[in-house]
Amino acid sequence: MENKLVITPSPHIRTPETTKAIMMDVLIALFPVVVVAVLLFGYQALVTMVVAVLAAMITEAVVLRKKDLISDGSAAVTGLLLAMTLPATVPWWMPAIGSVVAIILGKQMFGGLGNNAFNPALVGRAVLVVSWATHMAGDVWPVPKPFSPFADVVTAATPLEKEGAELLEVPLMDMFLGNIGGSLGETSALALLIGGFWLFFRGHIDWRVPGCFFATVFLMGAIFGGGIYENLVLTGVFHLLAGGVMIGALFMATDMVTSPVTGLGKVIFGVGCGLITMIIRLWGNYPEGVMFAILLMNAVTPIIDRFTVPRKFGEVKE
Amino acid sequence: MSAYIQDIRRGILDENPVFRLLLGLCPVLGVTGFAMNGLGMGLAATMVLICSNVVISIFRNFIPKTIRVPIFIVVIASFVTMVDMLLAAFQPELHDQLGVFVPLIVVNCMILGRAEAFASKKPIARSFTDGLGIGLGFTVALVALAAFREILGHGTVFDIDITGAAFDPMGVMALPPGAFLALGILLYGVNLLFRKLGIE
């Protein structure tokens, strides 16, 4: 009889969902992006991704003193996401250093998965951008050569650095499909949207963060973008498709650990990311601002969460 | 005699102002881009620390308790001004590199801390060795941190190229964020080492 009256604190119902299952879903969502990256940028893209993922998994295993390389799969996701933000032309050691920094400084230093204040992959990228700017900015963005896996890539500047008439040489359809210069995983909006829909369908991401991020970028681009395509709507679309907005909004700003948990908080987070991105793009020194936007909003996530606590059912307004 | 040696040892190891007490971090983070700057800054602070410790120790029985801090500051500021002028006269290049961080030694809490905690209570000779020990500890820490940052950020130490041309310097280490990263990594390493050596 006594054993039937066991009292335990909540939660009483457990979800069968594990961290490993979620990370597998993220990897599945990234699969179309990986395929497109290899198709566009050839073997160098593959090398970058393999090095980043392996380095991340090995670092995690060493830091945690575990023999299990895969563990909960979060290190592999971090490594792959980091590789997605690098140009295919980087020397092989850069994704390795980026992954080590991402796992140690971005994640384990704060206490491991769930405790990190900043998106680990973006911490790794930030250190790489500041340290080796010559490999990460300017004329390093590979020009895609679809379906020629063994060709060495040729590089050019990102569309975001071009001005005026030059921009019209970049058709929006190419930007949508990914046939433009850029980091491995950021060029093809189509592949990223497929992955994003998979995550949304599986319930891992909320529509508010990417939705508000996209809306803000579109509006700011249309209003302040200078009418690049002689058309406000198309200019807004250009800013949506260019650079890292798609991968940032769908895969990085939606990171469950580093974004707000409340509904209103997610709206504020998405709008903030979009605003900072566009401010850096339009008036800042860097051509692209998605990384710094997300990192900055990561920093204020605890404050957002604190001030957007929803009213409890039955609570009376004071 | 052993008390004096103990003072110096304590300043460098057990109570190292940077690695153990985390005091005076403003110059630690600000001027450690190059090993030479770290050494210059460390020696300048050591000089001020020894002089202020000795002077405060001499007058320790005449300083009224209620206004002791302003008096300490005046003594420290006088020596900082002297060191600043000496550097400007004999090492103008280093003086330019260190910039505002030399005058800022005045508000270095490590120096005020030693005046308050040690020199205002202990005899002159002990105050001298305490200043020497803490100053050397500060210098060692600054040079270690600066050398670490210079190797990673520029591939050199004391302007001598040690890594060769194939090394691609990690620019972030030469920039202000690198100071925080490098200090954190060094603190981890030093505390691990001290624990192994049994220094608590």
Interface residues (C-beta under 8 A of the other chain):
Chain A: P91 I97 L105 V127 V130 S131 W132 A133
Chain B: D168 P169 M170 G171 V172 M173 L175 P177 L181
